[in-house]
Amino acid sequence: MKLNGDSGARSDRFSIKDSVLIEMPIPYPGSKEQLKIGEYLTQLDNLITLHQRKLLKLKNIKKSMLEKMFPKNGETIPEIRFKGFTNPWEQRKASELFVATADKGYPELPVLSATQDRGMIKRDDNNINIFHDKKNEEGYKRVLPGQFVIHLRSFQGGFAHSAIEGITSPAYTVFGFKEQENHNDIFWKYIFASKEFIRRLENVTYGIRDGRSISYDEFLTMSFLYPKAREQKHIAGYLSTLDHLITLHQRKAEKLQNIKKSLLEKMFVSE
């Protein structure tokens, strides 16, 4: 069709005269095959829509739960709780909960990269070729599973959770819990990714929008509400399940869209 059209002054659009369109040969199959093709593509569209709707519903549920499963400002009890939990949440300063570490001398461990959406991952899995001198790895900081890394100059997504052991840039701040047995790292992963935390962090770290690094010392002045470890585990498990379902439906929708794109190219005759 583009061979018979006129793009005019714009390269991103073209027009075609009615007289030319009428004379253009358009290959098409018999009505029975048209029906089969139409039915198949319609089924694909319905499946894509189904997964997209489920995805949107799950995202809305997660958004609602993140608001209701954590206490509102000035309160110590959340709106929604799991059965069996009634005690008020405890409030402590970050300086009482966390401790920074700078454990070095582990060049045999894999180098980790910080990401905004996947936390700390192996640099080799990041698909980005970043040159670094391996001699410097002796001075890299060790990161243990369950620890966090402050890594961005921007406030959004600046706290990366690590589920694996490795080493990372000495420019980053690595920290963990003072009392590991009293905390669930996945629960705190959701705390540090929440909009409320990011808003509060922006308030204590003046000038952060201008590219200033997040200050660990300023972070330590912040206060946090949190429940006992058992309730933390329940909340973390529920939110992790939601995330797993969201990822599942997102991948299914993307896979179906790719299948449809491929079939639209292969089920029709091209010149």
C-alpha positions in Angstrom: 0.0 0.0 0.0 2.8 2.4 0.8 4.2 1.9 -2.7 0.9 3.4 -4.0 0.6 6.2 -1.4 1.9 9.7 -1.0 3.6 10.7 2.2 3.6 14.4 1.3 5.7 16.6 3.6 5.4 14.1 6.5 7.4 10.9 6.6 5.3 9.4 9.4 2.0 9.3 7.5 0.8 8.9 3.9 -2.5 9.2 1.9 -3.9 7.3 -0.9 -6.4 8.3 -3.5 -9.8 6.5 -3.7 -9.2 5.7 -7.4 -5.9 4.1 -6.6 -7.3 2.1 -3.7 -10.1 0.7 -5.8 -7.7 -0.6 -8.4 -5.2 -2.1 -5.9 -5.1 -6.0 -5.8 -5.8 -7.3 -2.3 -5.1 -11.0 -1.8 -7.6 -12.8 0.5 -8.6 -16.4 1.3 -12.0 -18.0 1.0 -14.7 -17.2 3.5 -14.1 -20.4 5.5 -10.5 -19.5 6.0 -11.3 -15.9 6.8 -13.6 -17.1 9.5 -11.0 -19.4 11.0 -8.3 -16.6 11.0 -10.8 -14.1 12.5 -11.9 -16.5 15.2 -8.3 -17.3 16.2 -7.1 -13.7 16.4 -10.3 -12.8 18.3 -9.5 -15.5 20.9 -6.0 -14.1 21.2 -7.3 -10.6 21.8 -9.7 -11.9 24.4 -6.9 -13.7 26.3 -4.7 -10.6 26.1 -7.5 -8.5 27.5 -8.2 -11.1 30.2 -4.6 -11.1 31.5 -4.4 -7.3 31.2 -7.6 -6.9 33.4 -6.3 -9.4 35.9 -3.0 -7.5 36.0 -4.7 -4.2 36.6 -6.9 -5.7 39.3 -3.9 -7.2 41.1 -2.0 -3.9 40.9 -5.0 -2.1 42.4 -5.3 -4.7 45.2 -1.6 -4.2 46.0 -1.9 -0.5 46.0 -4.8 -0.7 48.4 -3.1 -3.2 50.7 0.1 -1.1 50.8 -2.1 1.7 52.2 -4.2 -0.4 54.6 -1.7 -2.9 55.9 0.5 -0.1 57.3 -0.5 2.4 59.9 -1.6 5.9 58.8 0.2 9.0 60.0 -0.3 9.4 63.8 -1.6 5.9 64.3 0.1 2.7 65.5 -2.4 0.1 64.2 -3.1 -0.6 60.5 -6.6 -0.7 59.1 -6.2 -4.3 57.9 -4.3 -7.0 59.8 -4.0 -10.8 59.8 -6.0 -12.8 62.3 -4.3 -13.1 65.7 -2.3 -9.8 65.6 -3.7 -7.0 67.9 -0.7 -5.3 69.5 0.3 -1.7 68.4 3.3 -1.4 66.2 6.5 -0.3 67.8 8.3 2.9 66.8 12.1 3.3 66.7 14.6 5.5 65.0 16.6 3.9 62.2 19.8 4.3 64.2 18.3 1.8 66.7 17.4 -0.7 64.1 20.2 -0.7 61.5 23.9 -0.8 61.3 26.3 -0.1 58.3 29.0 -2.6 57.4 32.1 -2.2 55.3 33.4 -5.8 55.2 36.1 -6.0 52.5 38.6 -8.5 51.2 36.3 -10.9 49.3 37.4 -10.6 45.6 36.3 -14.2 45.0 32.7 -13.3 45.4 30.6 -12.2 42.4 30.3 -8.4 41.8 26.8 -7.2 42.3 25.0 -4.3 40.6 22.2 -2.3 42.1 18.9 -2.0 40.1 15.7 -0.1 40.9 13.3 -2.9 40.2 15.3 -6.1 40.9 17.4 -5.1 43.9 21.0 -6.3 43.9 21.8 -8.7 41.1 25.0 -10.3 39.7 26.7 -7.8 37.4 27.0 -10.6 34.7 23.2 -10.9 34.7 22.7 -7.1 34.1 23.4 -7.3 30.3 25.4 -4.1 30.6 29.1 -4.3 29.9 30.7 -2.1 32.6 34.5 -2.0 32.6 36.1 -2.2 36.0 39.6 -3.1 37.2 39.4 -6.4 38.9 42.4 -5.4 41.1 40.0 -3.0 42.8 37.6 -5.8 43.9 39.8 -6.4 47.0 38.3 -3.1 48.3 34.7 -3.8 47.4 32.2 -4.1 50.2 30.7 -7.5 51.0 26.9 -7.8 50.8 25.0 -10.6 52.6 21.5 -11.9 51.8 18.9 -9.8 53.7 21.1 -6.6 53.6 20.3 -3.3 51.8 22.5 -1.1 49.7 22.0 2.7 49.3 23.1 3.2 45.7 21.4 6.1 43.8 22.0 9.8 43.7 18.2 10.1 43.1 15.9 9.3 46.0 13.5 7.1 44.1 14.5 3.4 44.3 17.7 4.3 46.1 17.5 1.3 48.6 18.3 -2.0 47.0 17.5 -5.3 48.8 20.0 -8.2 48.3 18.8 -11.8 48.3 22.3 -13.0 47.4 25.9 -12.7 48.7 28.4 -10.7 46.7 30.5 -7.6 46.7 29.6 -4.1 45.5 31.2 -0.7 45.0 32.9 0.9 48.0 31.0 4.1 47.2 27.7 2.5 48.2 26.5 2.2 51.8 25.7 -1.4 52.9 23.6 -1.9 56.0 21.6 -4.6 57.8 19.7 -5.2 61.0 21.2 -4.8 64.5 18.9 -7.6 65.6 18.3 -9.9 62.6 16.0 -12.2 64.5 13.5 -9.4 65.2 13.0 -8.4 61.6 12.0 -9.7 58.2 14.1 -8.2 55.3 11.3 -8.6 52.7 8.9 -6.6 54.9 11.5 -3.8 55.1 12.1 -4.1 51.3 8.5 -3.0 50.8 8.9 -0.2 53.4 11.9 1.2 51.5 10.1 1.0 48.2 6.9 2.7 49.4 5.9 6.1 48.3 5.5 7.2 51.9 9.1 6.4 52.7 10.4 8.1 49.6 8.4 11.2 50.5 9.8 11.2 54.0 13.3 10.6 52.8 13.1 13.5 50.4 12.2 15.7 53.4 15.2 14.8 55.5 17.7 14.8 52.5 17.5 18.4 51.3 18.6 19.0 47.8 18.3 15.3 46.8 16.4 16.2 43.6 19.4 18.2 42.5 21.5 15.0 42.4 22.8 14.9 45.9 23.6 11.4 47.2 21.3 9.9 49.8 22.9 10.4 53.2 23.0 7.4 55.5 23.4 9.6 58.5 20.2 11.5 57.6 18.4 8.2 57.1 19.4 7.2 60.6 17.4 10.1 62.0 14.1 8.8 60.6 11.6 7.0 62.7 9.8 3.8 61.7 6.7 1.9 62.9 7.0 -1.9 62.6 5.2 -5.0 64.1 6.8 -8.1 65.6 8.8 -10.4 63.3 6.0 -12.9 62.9 3.5 -10.3 61.6 6.3 -8.8 59.4 6.6 -12.3 57.8 2.9 -12.6 57.1 2.8 -9.1 55.5 5.9 -9.8 53.4 4.5 -13.2 52.3 1.2 -11.7 51.2 2.8 -8.8 49.2 5.4 -11.2 47.7 2.5 -13.5 46.5 0.8 -10.5 44.9 4.0 -9.5 43.1 4.5 -13.0 41.8 0.9 -13.0 40.4 1.4 -9.6 38.9 4.6 -10.7 37.2 2.9 -13.9 36.0 0.0 -12.1 34.3 2.3 -9.5 32.9 4.5 -12.1 31.2 1.5 -14.0 29.9 0.1 -10.8 28.4 3.4 -9.9 26.8 3.9 -13.5 25.4 0.4 -13.4 23.9 1.0 -10.0 22.3 4.3 -11.3 20.8 2.4 -14.4 19.4 -0.3 -12.2 17.9 2.4 -9.9 16.3 4.2 -12.9 14.8 0.9 -14.4 13.5 -0.2 -11.1 11.9 3.0 -11.2 9.9 2.8 -14.9 9.0 -0.9 -15.5 8.5 -1.3 -12.8 5.8 0.2 -12.6 2.3 2.7 -9.8 1.8 3.9 -8.4 -1.5 
